[in-house]
Amino acid sequence: HGAAEFSWSSAPEVFLTSSLRYGAGNDRNGLQIDLGAGYARQLGAQWRAVVGVATTWVNADYMQAFFGVTPQPAATSGYAAYGAGSGFRDLRFNASLTYFIDARWSVTSALTVRSLQGDARDSPIVVERTPVTGVLALSYGF
């Protein structure tokens, strides 16, 4: 099972990203393809802001492993049996702001809003269809 990634930038501010990963899920046959685009801007000597959008397409093996409910677990869990097929898993919007303390240290705050799509959104095991996550990170560069 493996992974491949590709990034491209036409200008210092605009970038495209993609990745392909295979091997997720119960039978390790899950495939996911991520596609994204973003804009980064230096806001003075010590600040950098980034905004972006991304989506993930997954095959049926991945979707069923993470969002499906097979008949046997359905009988004991209280969830309805649910067959999930391939399609777009989610759409994500993100923003981050980084403060460069000095040449090696920085602090980054980031926020991501994810909207589940298709069979992932309709799954009976999903509690939050539009989760929001935040990160505050301290980084040191070697």
N, C-alpha and C positions, 0 to 999 in steps of 0.2 A: 504494500500500500504506500502511497506516496503523495507528493505535493509538488506543485510548480507555481511560481509567482512571476508576475511581470509588472513593471511600473514604467511609465513614460511621462515626460514633461515637455511641453512645447515652449514654455517660458518658465522663469523661476517661480511664478505665482500659481500656475495652473498645472494640475497633474491628473493622470488616470492610473488606476490600479486594477489588477486582476489576480485571481489565484484559482487554482484547481486542486482539489483535495479528494483523494479516494481512499476508502478503507474505514469509514465510520459505520457505526451501527452494530447490531447484534451479530450479523453474518459478515461484517467487514466489507460489504459491497456498496456502502453509501458513497455517493459522489456529490460534491458541492462545488459550484462555480460562483465566485464572488466578482462583481464588477463595481467599480466606484470612480468618482471624480471629485476633485476638490480644488479649493483656492486657498493659498497661503499668502499672508502678507506680513511683512516686517513693520511693526508699529514703533519706530524709534530703535535706538541701539539695544535696548534690553527687553523688548516685548515682541512676541510673534503670535498672530492669530491664524487659525485654520478653520475653515468650514468645509463640509463635504456631504455627499450623498452616496449611498451604496445599496446594492441589492444582492440577494443570494438565490440562485436557482439550485434545486436539489432533485436527485432522481427518486423514484418510488421507494427503493430500498432505504434510503436515508429518511424520507418522510414517514414511512411506516414505522421505522425503528424509534423515531423520536416523537411522533405525533399520533401514531395509530394505536388502536386497542384491539388485540386479537380476541377471539371468542373465549378462550380459557381464562385469561385475566379478567375479561369483562364479567364473567359469571361470579367471580369472587370479589371484585373491586367496587361494584355498583356503577361503574361507567358503562355506557353503551358500547357495543362492538363498533369499531370505526376503521375503515380501510382508507388510508391516505395515499394518494398518488403523487407523481412528480409535479413540479411546478415551482413558482417563486415562493420561497419561505418567508421572506421579509423585505422591507424597505427601511433603510436607516438614514437618519439625519444626524450629523454630529458637528460639534463646535469645540474648539479648545483654545486656551490662552496660556502662553508660556512666558514666564519671567526669568531672564538669564541673570542670576545673581553675580556670577563672574564667568571666567572662561571654562570652568569645569562643572559648576553647580547651577541647576535650574529647578524651578517649580512649575508644574503644569496642572491646570484644572481643565477637565473635559466633561462634556455632557452629550449623551447619545439618546435619541428617541427612536425606538424601533416599532414598526407597525407590522405585525404578522399578516401574511397574505394567504389566500387560497385555502388548501386543505389544512395548513398549519393553523390558520385563524379559526377554522371551523371545528377543530379537534375538541372532543369533550374533556380532555385532560388539561387544556389551556386555562389558566386562571386569569392571566393578564394579557390582553391582546395588543396593548400599546405600552410596553414597559419603558421606563426612563431610568437610565443609569448615570451615575456621576463618579468621577475619579479625581482624586487630588494626589499628585505624585511628586516626590523629591528625587531628582536625578543627579548622578555624578558621572562625568565622562572621563575615561582613562586616557 
